[in-house]
Amino acid sequence: MEERLDIHNSNIPKICRSCEVRHRGICGALSATELLEISKHTRQIKHEAGVELVSDGEPITSYATIMQGVIKLSKILEDGRQQVVGLQFAPDFIGRLFSQKNNLCAETASDVQVCRVPKKILENLIADNSELEHKLLEQTLKELDEAREWMVTLGRKTALEKVACFLYLIATHFDPAYFDEEKKQEKDVVFDLPLTRADIADFLGLTVETVSRQFTKLRTEKIIEITTRRHILIPDLNILKKCCG
């Protein structure tokens, strides 16, 4: 009889068995032996919202996978102005592979949990594992596609469509397990906004006043419900999607 590999006898490291995003992230390309080896060097760390994880221009010493929460990517200009250029969710990869310095600032937009691995350990593993290299390339191309899509949003869509796109992005990424892609049965989606109104305005290229007006319009038309300033409920995700243009 084939031995059952469950929580008691699996050769998967304990720290990896408890990871909810392992199969969807880069670790899904690793064998049990490779997971065992890399787990000797990884650290799972929790951070509160508002913590800078990566500074623009600082040397890269480690990479990380997001296990839970939202991370805000931004560029800081010489005069101190900030531009939010992207959001990352579980199981996205944090870091610029094979580079010596970071070119973005990464800050926790909500409470997050990440799994960190030293730069050299991961890069050595990539050299010996073509499937892992393929997985990382897939993630990189996915981020490129999303960045190009966001350029269309910023350059061509109305203020209402921009805010709707932002809410749809959060609703479909904040908790992948909540959104049943296979059954296509989108239930009420509830989440806390990971950005302030000022950050949302910065991200969308709008003023804070314009963002607030679009939130009010979406609430008046019952496309969203706002129970507190940052707590959002979306009764029908398909209707919100239609508002994205």
Biotite code that builds the C-alpha atoms (Angstrom):
import biotite.structure as struc

atoms = struc.array([
    struc.Atom([0.000, 0.000, 0.000], chain_id="A", res_id=1, res_name="MET", atom_name="CA", element="C"),
    struc.Atom([1.297, 3.454, -0.928], chain_id="A", res_id=2, res_name="GLU", atom_name="CA", element="C"),
    struc.Atom([2.266, 5.501, 2.102], chain_id="A", res_id=3, res_name="GLU", atom_name="CA", element="C"),
    struc.Atom([0.031, 8.473, 2.706], chain_id="A", res_id=4, res_name="ARG", atom_name="CA", element="C"),
    struc.Atom([1.963, 11.768, 2.692], chain_id="A", res_id=5, res_name="LEU", atom_name="CA", element="C"),
    struc.Atom([0.005, 13.899, 5.109], chain_id="A", res_id=6, res_name="ASP", atom_name="CA", element="C"),
    struc.Atom([0.916, 16.367, 7.832], chain_id="A", res_id=7, res_name="ILE", atom_name="CA", element="C"),
    struc.Atom([2.358, 13.596, 10.004], chain_id="A", res_id=8, res_name="HIS", atom_name="CA", element="C"),
    struc.Atom([4.631, 11.779, 7.574], chain_id="A", res_id=9, res_name="ASN", atom_name="CA", element="C"),
    struc.Atom([5.195, 14.110, 4.633], chain_id="A", res_id=10, res_name="SER", atom_name="CA", element="C"),
    struc.Atom([8.782, 14.819, 3.697], chain_id="A", res_id=11, res_name="ASN", atom_name="CA", element="C"),
    struc.Atom([7.812, 18.435, 3.013], chain_id="A", res_id=12, res_name="ILE", atom_name="CA", element="C"),
    struc.Atom([9.345, 20.703, 5.712], chain_id="A", res_id=13, res_name="PRO", atom_name="CA", element="C"),
    struc.Atom([6.885, 21.753, 8.412], chain_id="A", res_id=14, res_name="LYS", atom_name="CA", element="C"),
    struc.Atom([7.433, 25.449, 7.713], chain_id="A", res_id=15, res_name="ILE", atom_name="CA", element="C"),
    struc.Atom([6.429, 24.837, 4.072], chain_id="A", res_id=16, res_name="CYS", atom_name="CA", element="C"),
    struc.Atom([3.397, 22.638, 4.840], chain_id="A", res_id=17, res_name="ARG", atom_name="CA", element="C"),
    struc.Atom([1.811, 25.513, 6.736], chain_id="A", res_id=18, res_name="SER", atom_name="CA", element="C"),
    struc.Atom([2.305, 27.949, 3.816], chain_id="A", res_id=19, res_name="CYS", atom_name="CA", element="C"),
    struc.Atom([-0.991, 28.653, 2.052], chain_id="A", res_id=20, res_name="GLU", atom_name="CA", element="C"),
    struc.Atom([0.627, 30.069, -1.113], chain_id="A", res_id=21, res_name="VAL", atom_name="CA", element="C"),
    struc.Atom([3.416, 27.531, -1.634], chain_id="A", res_id=22, res_name="ARG", atom_name="CA", element="C"),
    struc.Atom([1.832, 25.772, -4.611], chain_id="A", res_id=23, res_name="HIS", atom_name="CA", element="C"),
    struc.Atom([0.936, 29.027, -6.389], chain_id="A", res_id=24, res_name="ARG", atom_name="CA", element="C"),
    struc.Atom([4.259, 30.792, -5.731], chain_id="A", res_id=25, res_name="GLY", atom_name="CA", element="C"),
    struc.Atom([7.805, 30.066, -6.832], chain_id="A", res_id=26, res_name="ILE", atom_name="CA", element="C"),
    struc.Atom([8.121, 27.242, -4.310], chain_id="A", res_id=27, res_name="CYS", atom_name="CA", element="C"),
    struc.Atom([5.600, 25.275, -6.347], chain_id="A", res_id=28, res_name="GLY", atom_name="CA", element="C"),
    struc.Atom([8.494, 24.549, -8.730], chain_id="A", res_id=29, res_name="ALA", atom_name="CA", element="C"),
    struc.Atom([10.656, 22.981, -6.017], chain_id="A", res_id=30, res_name="LEU", atom_name="CA", element="C"),
    struc.Atom([10.948, 19.324, -5.101], chain_id="A", res_id=31, res_name="SER", atom_name="CA", element="C"),
    struc.Atom([10.630, 18.105, -1.512], chain_id="A", res_id=32, res_name="ALA", atom_name="CA", element="C"),
    struc.Atom([14.428, 17.851, -1.320], chain_id="A", res_id=33, res_name="THR", atom_name="CA", element="C"),
    struc.Atom([14.872, 21.410, -2.579], chain_id="A", res_id=34, res_name="GLU", atom_name="CA", element="C"),
    struc.Atom([12.217, 22.689, -0.178], chain_id="A", res_id=35, res_name="LEU", atom_name="CA", element="C"),
    struc.Atom([14.030, 20.978, 2.673], chain_id="A", res_id=36, res_name="LEU", atom_name="CA", element="C"),
    struc.Atom([17.315, 22.620, 1.685], chain_id="A", res_id=37, res_name="GLU", atom_name="CA", element="C"),
    struc.Atom([15.909, 26.113, 1.133], chain_id="A", res_id=38, res_name="ILE", atom_name="CA", element="C"),
    struc.Atom([13.862, 25.961, 4.349], chain_id="A", res_id=39, res_name="SER", atom_name="CA", element="C"),
    struc.Atom([17.135, 25.904, 6.297], chain_id="A", res_id=40, res_name="LYS", atom_name="CA", element="C"),
    struc.Atom([17.743, 29.461, 5.138], chain_id="A", res_id=41, res_name="HIS", atom_name="CA", element="C"),
    struc.Atom([14.268, 31.010, 4.908], chain_id="A", res_id=42, res_name="THR", atom_name="CA", element="C"),
    struc.Atom([12.520, 33.143, 7.519], chain_id="A", res_id=43, res_name="ARG", atom_name="CA", element="C"),
    struc.Atom([8.800, 33.848, 7.729], chain_id="A", res_id=44, res_name="GLN", atom_name="CA", element="C"),
    struc.Atom([8.355, 37.400, 9.017], chain_id="A", res_id=45, res_name="ILE", atom_name="CA", element="C"),
    struc.Atom([5.258, 39.420, 9.887], chain_id="A", res_id=46, res_name="LYS", atom_name="CA", element="C"),
    struc.Atom([5.177, 43.200, 9.430], chain_id="A", res_id=47, res_name="HIS", atom_name="CA", element="C"),
    struc.Atom([2.586, 45.781, 10.378], chain_id="A", res_id=48, res_name="GLU", atom_name="CA", element="C"),
    struc.Atom([1.255, 48.264, 7.820], chain_id="A", res_id=49, res_name="ALA", atom_name="CA", element="C"),
    struc.Atom([3.533, 51.198, 7.051], chain_id="A", res_id=50, res_name="GLY", atom_name="CA", element="C"),
    struc.Atom([6.873, 49.372, 7.295], chain_id="A", res_id=51, res_name="VAL", atom_name="CA", element="C"),
    struc.Atom([9.490, 49.945, 4.582], chain_id="A", res_id=52, res_name="GLU", atom_name="CA", element="C"),
    struc.Atom([10.753, 46.536, 3.469], chain_id="A", res_id=53, res_name="LEU", atom_name="CA", element="C"),
    struc.Atom([13.007, 47.692, 0.648], chain_id="A", res_id=54, res_name="VAL", atom_name="CA", element="C"),
    struc.Atom([14.611, 51.093, 0.017], chain_id="A", res_id=55, res_name="SER", atom_name="CA", element="C"),
    struc.Atom([15.261, 52.470, -3.448], chain_id="A", res_id=56, res_name="ASP", atom_name="CA", element="C"),
    struc.Atom([18.960, 52.112, -4.211], chain_id="A", res_id=57, res_name="GLY", atom_name="CA", element="C"),
    struc.Atom([19.880, 49.871, -1.287], chain_id="A", res_id=58, res_name="GLU", atom_name="CA", element="C"),
    struc.Atom([21.978, 46.716, -1.899], chain_id="A", res_id=59, res_name="PRO", atom_name="CA", element="C"),
    struc.Atom([20.011, 43.507, -2.441], chain_id="A", res_id=60, res_name="ILE", atom_name="CA", element="C"),
    struc.Atom([20.820, 40.860, 0.151], chain_id="A", res_id=61, res_name="THR", atom_name="CA", element="C"),
    struc.Atom([17.629, 38.776, 0.049], chain_id="A", res_id=62, res_name="SER", atom_name="CA", element="C"),
    struc.Atom([14.409, 38.089, -1.837], chain_id="A", res_id=63, res_name="TYR", atom_name="CA", element="C"),
    struc.Atom([10.930, 37.325, -0.510], chain_id="A", res_id=64, res_name="ALA", atom_name="CA", element="C"),
    struc.Atom([7.570, 35.813, -1.396], chain_id="A", res_id=65, res_name="THR", atom_name="CA", element="C"),
    struc.Atom([4.424, 37.500, -0.113], chain_id="A", res_id=66, res_name="ILE", atom_name="CA", element="C"),
    struc.Atom([2.393, 35.022, 1.930], chain_id="A", res_id=67, res_name="MET", atom_name="CA", element="C"),
    struc.Atom([-0.334, 37.407, 3.039], chain_id="A", res_id=68, res_name="GLN", atom_name="CA", element="C"),
    struc.Atom([-1.196, 41.083, 2.697], chain_id="A", res_id=69, res_name="GLY", atom_name="CA", element="C"),
    struc.Atom([-0.509, 43.918, 0.246], chain_id="A", res_id=70, res_name="VAL", atom_name="CA", element="C"),
    struc.Atom([2.766, 45.685, -0.550], chain_id="A", res_id=71, res_name="ILE", atom_name="CA", element="C"),
    struc.Atom([3.009, 49.120, -2.165], chain_id="A", res_id=72, res_name="LYS", atom_name="CA", element="C"),
    struc.Atom([5.776, 49.816, -4.693], chain_id="A", res_id=73, res_name="LEU", atom_name="CA", element="C"),
    struc.Atom([6.843, 53.418, -5.240], chain_id="A", res_id=74, res_name="SER", atom_name="CA", element="C"),
    struc.Atom([9.539, 55.655, -6.632], chain_id="A", res_id=75, res_name="LYS", atom_name="CA", element="C"),
    struc.Atom([10.841, 58.601, -4.625], chain_id="A", res_id=76, res_name="ILE", atom_name="CA", element="C"),
    struc.Atom([11.956, 61.680, -6.582], chain_id="A", res_id=77, res_name="LEU", atom_name="CA", element="C"),
    struc.Atom([14.939, 63.768, -5.510], chain_id="A", res_id=78, res_name="GLU", atom_name="CA", element="C"),
    struc.Atom([12.685, 66.478, -4.095], chain_id="A", res_id=79, res_name="ASP", atom_name="CA", element="C"),
    struc.Atom([10.866, 63.931, -1.913], chain_id="A", res_id=80, res_name="GLY", atom_name="CA", element="C"),
    struc.Atom([7.745, 63.471, -4.035], chain_id="A", res_id=81, res_name="ARG", atom_name="CA", element="C"),
    struc.Atom([6.458, 59.905, -4.222], chain_id="A", res_id=82, res_name="GLN", atom_name="CA", element="C"),
    struc.Atom([4.791, 58.035, -7.080], chain_id="A", res_id=83, res_name="GLN", atom_name="CA", element="C"),
    struc.Atom([3.003, 54.761, -6.341], chain_id="A", res_id=84, res_name="VAL", atom_name="CA", element="C"),
    struc.Atom([3.847, 52.516, -9.307], chain_id="A", res_id=85, res_name="VAL", atom_name="CA", element="C"),
    struc.Atom([2.332, 49.192, -8.305], chain_id="A", res_id=86, res_name="GLY", atom_name="CA", element="C"),
    struc.Atom([0.806, 46.850, -5.747], chain_id="A", res_id=87, res_name="LEU", atom_name="CA", element="C"),
    struc.Atom([1.880, 43.306, -4.944], chain_id="A", res_id=88, res_name="GLN", atom_name="CA", element="C"),
    struc.Atom([-0.166, 40.504, -3.421], chain_id="A", res_id=89, res_name="PHE", atom_name="CA", element="C"),
    struc.Atom([0.358, 36.874, -2.380], chain_id="A", res_id=90, res_name="ALA", atom_name="CA", element="C"),
    struc.Atom([2.165, 34.975, -3.869], chain_id="A", res_id=91, res_name="PRO", atom_name="CA", element="C"),
    struc.Atom([4.129, 37.720, -5.681], chain_id="A", res_id=92, res_name="ASP", atom_name="CA", element="C"),
    struc.Atom([7.914, 37.803, -5.585], chain_id="A", res_id=93, res_name="PHE", atom_name="CA", element="C"),
    struc.Atom([9.757, 40.761, -4.038], chain_id="A", res_id=94, res_name="ILE", atom_name="CA", element="C"),
    struc.Atom([13.148, 41.680, -5.431], chain_id="A", res_id=95, res_name="GLY", atom_name="CA", element="C"),
    struc.Atom([15.062, 42.292, -8.647], chain_id="A", res_id=96, res_name="ARG", atom_name="CA", element="C"),
    struc.Atom([16.784, 39.029, -9.563], chain_id="A", res_id=97, res_name="LEU", atom_name="CA", element="C"),
    struc.Atom([20.527, 39.060, -10.212], chain_id="A", res_id=98, res_name="PHE", atom_name="CA", element="C"),
    struc.Atom([20.773, 42.811, -9.570], chain_id="A", res_id=99, res_name="SER", atom_name="CA", element="C"),
    struc.Atom([23.009, 44.445, -7.016], chain_id="A", res_id=100, res_name="GLN", atom_name="CA", element="C"),
    struc.Atom([20.647, 47.266, -5.980], chain_id="A", res_id=101, res_name="LYS", atom_name="CA", element="C"),
    struc.Atom([16.903, 47.757, -5.644], chain_id="A", res_id=102, res_name="ASN", atom_name="CA", element="C"),
    struc.Atom([15.306, 50.274, -7.981], chain_id="A", res_id=103, res_name="ASN", atom_name="CA", element="C"),
    struc.Atom([12.020, 50.687, -6.085], chain_id="A", res_id=104, res_name="LEU", atom_name="CA", element="C"),
    struc.Atom([10.779, 51.289, -2.577], chain_id="A", res_id=105, res_name="CYS", atom_name="CA", element="C"),
    struc.Atom([8.547, 48.536, -1.158], chain_id="A", res_id=106, res_name="ALA", atom_name="CA", element="C"),
    struc.Atom([6.323, 49.370, 1.817], chain_id="A", res_id=107, res_name="GLU", atom_name="CA", element="C"),
    struc.Atom([3.643, 47.317, 3.559], chain_id="A", res_id=108, res_name="THR", atom_name="CA", element="C"),
    struc.Atom([0.217, 48.719, 2.679], chain_id="A", res_id=109, res_name="ALA", atom_name="CA", element="C"),
    struc.Atom([-1.464, 46.345, 5.136], chain_id="A", res_id=110, res_name="SER", atom_name="CA", element="C"),
    struc.Atom([-0.300, 43.839, 7.719], chain_id="A", res_id=111, res_name="ASP", atom_name="CA", element="C"),
    struc.Atom([1.769, 41.348, 5.740], chain_id="A", res_id=112, res_name="VAL", atom_name="CA", element="C"),
    struc.Atom([3.665, 38.099, 6.123], chain_id="A", res_id=113, res_name="GLN", atom_name="CA", element="C"),
    struc.Atom([6.623, 37.341, 3.873], chain_id="A", res_id=114, res_name="VAL", atom_name="CA", element="C"),
    struc.Atom([9.031, 34.446, 3.472], chain_id="A", res_id=115, res_name="CYS", atom_name="CA", element="C"),
    struc.Atom([12.597, 35.729, 3.031], chain_id="A", res_id=116, res_name="ARG", atom_name="CA", element="C"),
    struc.Atom([15.484, 33.825, 1.460], chain_id="A", res_id=117, res_name="VAL", atom_name="CA", element="C"),
    struc.Atom([19.105, 35.015, 1.071], chain_id="A", res_id=118, res_name="PRO", atom_name="CA", element="C"),
    struc.Atom([19.990, 36.285, -2.405], chain_id="A", res_id=119, res_name="LYS", atom_name="CA", element="C"),
    struc.Atom([22.831, 33.827, -3.001], chain_id="A", res_id=120, res_name="LYS", atom_name="CA", element="C"),
    struc.Atom([20.818, 30.779, -1.888], chain_id="A", res_id=121, res_name="ILE", atom_name="CA", element="C"),
    struc.Atom([17.972, 31.464, -4.306], chain_id="A", res_id=122, res_name="LEU", atom_name="CA", element="C"),
    struc.Atom([20.199, 32.422, -7.216], chain_id="A", res_id=123, res_name="GLU", atom_name="CA", element="C"),
    struc.Atom([22.196, 29.202, -6.824], chain_id="A", res_id=124, res_name="ASN", atom_name="CA", element="C"),
    struc.Atom([18.950, 27.217, -6.767], chain_id="A", res_id=125, res_name="LEU", atom_name="CA", element="C"),
    struc.Atom([17.733, 28.944, -9.947], chain_id="A", res_id=126, res_name="ILE", atom_name="CA", element="C"),
    struc.Atom([20.948, 27.941, -11.725], chain_id="A", res_id=127, res_name="ALA", atom_name="CA", element="C"),
    struc.Atom([20.179, 24.267, -11.024], chain_id="A", res_id=128, res_name="ASP", atom_name="CA", element="C"),
    struc.Atom([16.399, 24.303, -11.532], chain_id="A", res_id=129, res_name="ASN", atom_name="CA", element="C"),
    struc.Atom([15.003, 25.262, -14.946], chain_id="A", res_id=130, res_name="SER", atom_name="CA", element="C"),
    struc.Atom([11.412, 24.901, -13.706], chain_id="A", res_id=131, res_name="GLU", atom_name="CA", element="C"),
    struc.Atom([12.045, 27.495, -10.990], chain_id="A", res_id=132, res_name="LEU", atom_name="CA", element="C"),
    struc.Atom([13.625, 29.804, -13.558], chain_id="A", res_id=133, res_name="GLU", atom_name="CA", element="C"),
    struc.Atom([10.542, 29.316, -15.750], chain_id="A", res_id=134, res_name="HIS", atom_name="CA", element="C"),
    struc.Atom([8.222, 30.081, -12.832], chain_id="A", res_id=135, res_name="LYS", atom_name="CA", element="C"),
    struc.Atom([10.059, 33.328, -12.067], chain_id="A", res_id=136, res_name="LEU", atom_name="CA", element="C"),
    struc.Atom([9.981, 34.327, -15.729], chain_id="A", res_id=137, res_name="LEU", atom_name="CA", element="C"),
    struc.Atom([6.226, 33.694, -15.795], chain_id="A", res_id=138, res_name="GLU", atom_name="CA", element="C"),
    struc.Atom([5.763, 35.955, -12.768], chain_id="A", res_id=139, res_name="GLN", atom_name="CA", element="C"),
    struc.Atom([7.931, 38.658, -14.335], chain_id="A", res_id=140, res_name="THR", atom_name="CA", element="C"),
    struc.Atom([5.960, 38.582, -17.592], chain_id="A", res_id=141, res_name="LEU", atom_name="CA", element="C"),
    struc.Atom([2.688, 38.645, -15.640], chain_id="A", res_id=142, res_name="LYS", atom_name="CA", element="C"),
    struc.Atom([3.832, 41.810, -13.858], chain_id="A", res_id=143, res_name="GLU", atom_name="CA", element="C"),
    struc.Atom([4.832, 43.328, -17.210], chain_id="A", res_id=144, res_name="LEU", atom_name="CA", element="C"),
    struc.Atom([1.386, 42.554, -18.660], chain_id="A", res_id=145, res_name="ASP", atom_name="CA", element="C"),
    struc.Atom([-0.301, 44.098, -15.620], chain_id="A", res_id=146, res_name="GLU", atom_name="CA", element="C"),
    struc.Atom([1.898, 47.206, -15.881], chain_id="A", res_id=147, res_name="ALA", atom_name="CA", element="C"),
    struc.Atom([0.956, 47.652, -19.542], chain_id="A", res_id=148, res_name="ARG", atom_name="CA", element="C"),
    struc.Atom([-2.722, 47.171, -18.709], chain_id="A", res_id=149, res_name="GLU", atom_name="CA", element="C"),
    struc.Atom([-2.406, 49.783, -15.986], chain_id="A", res_id=150, res_name="TRP", atom_name="CA", element="C"),
    struc.Atom([-0.870, 52.227, -18.503], chain_id="A", res_id=151, res_name="MET", atom_name="CA", element="C"),
    struc.Atom([-4.100, 51.937, -20.492], chain_id="A", res_id=152, res_name="VAL", atom_name="CA", element="C"),
    struc.Atom([-6.110, 52.564, -17.337], chain_id="A", res_id=153, res_name="THR", atom_name="CA", element="C"),
    struc.Atom([-4.116, 55.682, -16.462], chain_id="A", res_id=154, res_name="LEU", atom_name="CA", element="C"),
    struc.Atom([-3.945, 57.050, -19.992], chain_id="A", res_id=155, res_name="GLY", atom_name="CA", element="C"),
    struc.Atom([-7.359, 56.370, -21.454], chain_id="A", res_id=156, res_name="ARG", atom_name="CA", element="C"),
    struc.Atom([-9.988, 55.691, -18.800], chain_id="A", res_id=157, res_name="LYS", atom_name="CA", element="C"),
    struc.Atom([-12.301, 58.092, -16.999], chain_id="A", res_id=158, res_name="THR", atom_name="CA", element="C"),
    struc.Atom([-11.980, 58.891, -13.291], chain_id="A", res_id=159, res_name="ALA", atom_name="CA", element="C"),
    struc.Atom([-14.872, 56.547, -12.470], chain_id="A", res_id=160, res_name="LEU", atom_name="CA", element="C"),
    struc.Atom([-13.360, 53.746, -14.534], chain_id="A", res_id=161, res_name="GLU", atom_name="CA", element="C"),
    struc.Atom([-9.980, 54.237, -12.840], chain_id="A", res_id=162, res_name="LYS", atom_name="CA", element="C"),
    struc.Atom([-11.459, 53.954, -9.353], chain_id="A", res_id=163, res_name="VAL", atom_name="CA", element="C"),
    struc.Atom([-13.531, 50.930, -10.419], chain_id="A", res_id=164, res_name="ALA", atom_name="CA", element="C"),
    struc.Atom([-10.387, 49.281, -11.851], chain_id="A", res_id=165, res_name="CYS", atom_name="CA", element="C"),
    struc.Atom([-8.546, 49.906, -8.594], chain_id="A", res_id=166, res_name="PHE", atom_name="CA", element="C"),
    struc.Atom([-11.340, 48.348, -6.518], chain_id="A", res_id=167, res_name="LEU", atom_name="CA", element="C"),
    struc.Atom([-11.575, 45.391, -8.906], chain_id="A", res_id=168, res_name="TYR", atom_name="CA", element="C"),
    struc.Atom([-7.817, 44.868, -8.624], chain_id="A", res_id=169, res_name="LEU", atom_name="CA", element="C"),
    struc.Atom([-8.011, 44.706, -4.829], chain_id="A", res_id=170, res_name="ILE", atom_name="CA", element="C"),
    struc.Atom([-11.164, 42.572, -4.826], chain_id="A", res_id=171, res_name="ALA", atom_name="CA", element="C"),
    struc.Atom([-9.639, 39.906, -7.069], chain_id="A", res_id=172, res_name="THR", atom_name="CA", element="C"),
    struc.Atom([-6.177, 39.841, -5.473], chain_id="A", res_id=173, res_name="HIS", atom_name="CA", element="C"),
    struc.Atom([-6.467, 40.529, -1.744], chain_id="A", res_id=174, res_name="PHE", atom_name="CA", element="C"),
    struc.Atom([-7.382, 36.890, -1.036], chain_id="A", res_id=175, res_name="ASP", atom_name="CA", element="C"),
    struc.Atom([-7.093, 34.541, -4.039], chain_id="A", res_id=176, res_name="PRO", atom_name="CA", element="C"),
    struc.Atom([-8.896, 31.755, -2.156], chain_id="A", res_id=177, res_name="ALA", atom_name="CA", element="C"),
    struc.Atom([-11.930, 34.017, -1.751], chain_id="A", res_id=178, res_name="TYR", atom_name="CA", element="C"),
    struc.Atom([-12.439, 34.413, -5.497], chain_id="A", res_id=179, res_name="PHE", atom_name="CA", element="C"),
    struc.Atom([-13.538, 31.105, -7.010], chain_id="A", res_id=180, res_name="ASP", atom_name="CA", element="C"),
    struc.Atom([-12.169, 31.343, -10.562], chain_id="A", res_id=181, res_name="GLU", atom_name="CA", element="C"),
    struc.Atom([-13.236, 27.823, -11.561], chain_id="A", res_id=182, res_name="GLU", atom_name="CA", element="C"),
    struc.Atom([-16.863, 27.913, -10.454], chain_id="A", res_id=183, res_name="LYS", atom_name="CA", element="C"),
    struc.Atom([-17.348, 31.536, -11.530], chain_id="A", res_id=184, res_name="LYS", atom_name="CA", element="C"),
    struc.Atom([-19.501, 32.130, -8.480], chain_id="A", res_id=185, res_name="GLN", atom_name="CA", element="C"),
    struc.Atom([-18.438, 35.520, -7.195], chain_id="A", res_id=186, res_name="GLU", atom_name="CA", element="C"),
    struc.Atom([-19.977, 36.083, -3.785], chain_id="A", res_id=187, res_name="LYS", atom_name="CA", element="C"),
    struc.Atom([-20.043, 39.286, -1.767], chain_id="A", res_id=188, res_name="ASP", atom_name="CA", element="C"),
    struc.Atom([-16.446, 40.468, -1.541], chain_id="A", res_id=189, res_name="VAL", atom_name="CA", element="C"),
    struc.Atom([-15.400, 42.299, 1.614], chain_id="A", res_id=190, res_name="VAL", atom_name="CA", element="C"),
    struc.Atom([-12.017, 43.907, 2.235], chain_id="A", res_id=191, res_name="PHE", atom_name="CA", element="C"),
    struc.Atom([-10.248, 46.844, 3.848], chain_id="A", res_id=192, res_name="ASP", atom_name="CA", element="C"),
    struc.Atom([-8.624, 49.294, 1.452], chain_id="A", res_id=193, res_name="LEU", atom_name="CA", element="C"),
    struc.Atom([-4.840, 48.877, 1.740], chain_id="A", res_id=194, res_name="PRO", atom_name="CA", element="C"),
    struc.Atom([-4.185, 52.471, 0.624], chain_id="A", res_id=195, res_name="LEU", atom_name="CA", element="C"),
    struc.Atom([-5.252, 55.847, 1.936], chain_id="A", res_id=196, res_name="THR", atom_name="CA", element="C"),
    struc.Atom([-7.316, 58.122, -0.304], chain_id="A", res_id=197, res_name="ARG", atom_name="CA", element="C"),
    struc.Atom([-4.155, 60.155, -0.941], chain_id="A", res_id=198, res_name="ALA", atom_name="CA", element="C"),
    struc.Atom([-2.238, 57.038, -2.055], chain_id="A", res_id=199, res_name="ASP", atom_name="CA", element="C"),
    struc.Atom([-5.150, 55.924, -4.250], chain_id="A", res_id=200, res_name="ILE", atom_name="CA", element="C"),
    struc.Atom([-5.185, 59.351, -5.878], chain_id="A", res_id=201, res_name="ALA", atom_name="CA", element="C"),
    struc.Atom([-1.429, 59.139, -6.435], chain_id="A", res_id=202, res_name="ASP", atom_name="CA", element="C"),
    struc.Atom([-1.720, 55.635, -7.880], chain_id="A", res_id=203, res_name="PHE", atom_name="CA", element="C"),
    struc.Atom([-4.523, 56.658, -10.266], chain_id="A", res_id=204, res_name="LEU", atom_name="CA", element="C"),
    struc.Atom([-3.212, 60.096, -11.250], chain_id="A", res_id=205, res_name="GLY", atom_name="CA", element="C"),
    struc.Atom([-6.231, 61.846, -9.735], chain_id="A", res_id=206, res_name="LEU", atom_name="CA", element="C"),
    struc.Atom([-6.851, 64.342, -6.954], chain_id="A", res_id=207, res_name="THR", atom_name="CA", element="C"),
    struc.Atom([-8.066, 63.180, -3.548], chain_id="A", res_id=208, res_name="VAL", atom_name="CA", element="C"),
    struc.Atom([-11.311, 65.095, -4.109], chain_id="A", res_id=209, res_name="GLU", atom_name="CA", element="C"),
    struc.Atom([-11.931, 63.321, -7.418], chain_id="A", res_id=210, res_name="THR", atom_name="CA", element="C"),
    struc.Atom([-11.314, 59.914, -5.839], chain_id="A", res_id=211, res_name="VAL", atom_name="CA", element="C"),
    struc.Atom([-13.786, 60.706, -3.039], chain_id="A", res_id=212, res_name="SER", atom_name="CA", element="C"),
    struc.Atom([-16.431, 61.798, -5.561], chain_id="A", res_id=213, res_name="ARG", atom_name="CA", element="C"),
    struc.Atom([-16.097, 58.546, -7.513], chain_id="A", res_id=214, res_name="GLN", atom_name="CA", element="C"),
    struc.Atom([-16.393, 56.482, -4.324], chain_id="A", res_id=215, res_name="PHE", atom_name="CA", element="C"),
    struc.Atom([-19.559, 58.403, -3.496], chain_id="A", res_id=216, res_name="THR", atom_name="CA", element="C"),
    struc.Atom([-20.958, 57.811, -6.989], chain_id="A", res_id=217, res_name="LYS", atom_name="CA", element="C"),
    struc.Atom([-20.255, 54.056, -6.830], chain_id="A", res_id=218, res_name="LEU", atom_name="CA", element="C"),
    struc.Atom([-21.865, 53.886, -3.391], chain_id="A", res_id=219, res_name="ARG", atom_name="CA", element="C"),
    struc.Atom([-24.925, 55.906, -4.509], chain_id="A", res_id=220, res_name="THR", atom_name="CA", element="C"),
    struc.Atom([-25.426, 53.528, -7.442], chain_id="A", res_id=221, res_name="GLU", atom_name="CA", element="C"),
    struc.Atom([-25.119, 50.592, -4.983], chain_id="A", res_id=222, res_name="LYS", atom_name="CA", element="C"),
    struc.Atom([-22.137, 49.124, -6.826], chain_id="A", res_id=223, res_name="ILE", atom_name="CA", element="C"),
    struc.Atom([-20.166, 49.200, -3.585], chain_id="A", res_id=224, res_name="ILE", atom_name="CA", element="C"),
    struc.Atom([-20.991, 49.602, 0.089], chain_id="A", res_id=225, res_name="GLU", atom_name="CA", element="C"),
    struc.Atom([-18.729, 51.530, 2.450], chain_id="A", res_id=226, res_name="ILE", atom_name="CA", element="C"),
    struc.Atom([-19.280, 50.584, 6.077], chain_id="A", res_id=227, res_name="THR", atom_name="CA", element="C"),
    struc.Atom([-16.329, 52.597, 7.394], chain_id="A", res_id=228, res_name="THR", atom_name="CA", element="C"),
    struc.Atom([-13.851, 54.871, 5.632], chain_id="A", res_id=229, res_name="ARG", atom_name="CA", element="C"),
    struc.Atom([-11.736, 51.933, 4.436], chain_id="A", res_id=230, res_name="ARG", atom_name="CA", element="C"),
    struc.Atom([-14.058, 48.915, 4.738], chain_id="A", res_id=231, res_name="HIS", atom_name="CA", element="C"),
    struc.Atom([-15.581, 47.992, 1.371], chain_id="A", res_id=232, res_name="ILE", atom_name="CA", element="C"),
    struc.Atom([-18.253, 45.460, 0.388], chain_id="A", res_id=233, res_name="LEU", atom_name="CA", element="C"),
    struc.Atom([-18.928, 44.617, -3.260], chain_id="A", res_id=234, res_name="ILE", atom_name="CA", element="C"),
    struc.Atom([-22.303, 42.842, -3.717], chain_id="A", res_id=235, res_name="PRO", atom_name="CA", element="C"),
    struc.Atom([-21.713, 41.867, -7.365], chain_id="A", res_id=236, res_name="ASP", atom_name="CA", element="C"),
    struc.Atom([-18.205, 41.743, -8.798], chain_id="A", res_id=237, res_name="LEU", atom_name="CA", element="C"),
    struc.Atom([-19.510, 41.476, -12.378], chain_id="A", res_id=238, res_name="ASN", atom_name="CA", element="C"),
    struc.Atom([-21.265, 44.836, -12.091], chain_id="A", res_id=239, res_name="ILE", atom_name="CA", element="C"),
    struc.Atom([-18.093, 46.450, -10.758], chain_id="A", res_id=240, res_name="LEU", atom_name="CA", element="C"),
    struc.Atom([-16.158, 44.904, -13.636], chain_id="A", res_id=241, res_name="LYS", atom_name="CA", element="C"),
    struc.Atom([-18.522, 46.512, -16.163], chain_id="A", res_id=242, res_name="LYS", atom_name="CA", element="C"),
    struc.Atom([-17.699, 49.887, -14.611], chain_id="A", res_id=243, res_name="CYS", atom_name="CA", element="C"),
    struc.Atom([-14.020, 49.347, -15.457], chain_id="A", res_id=244, res_name="CYS", atom_name="CA", element="C"),
    struc.Atom([-14.628, 50.194, -19.108], chain_id="A", res_id=245, res_name="GLY", atom_name="CA", element="C"),
])
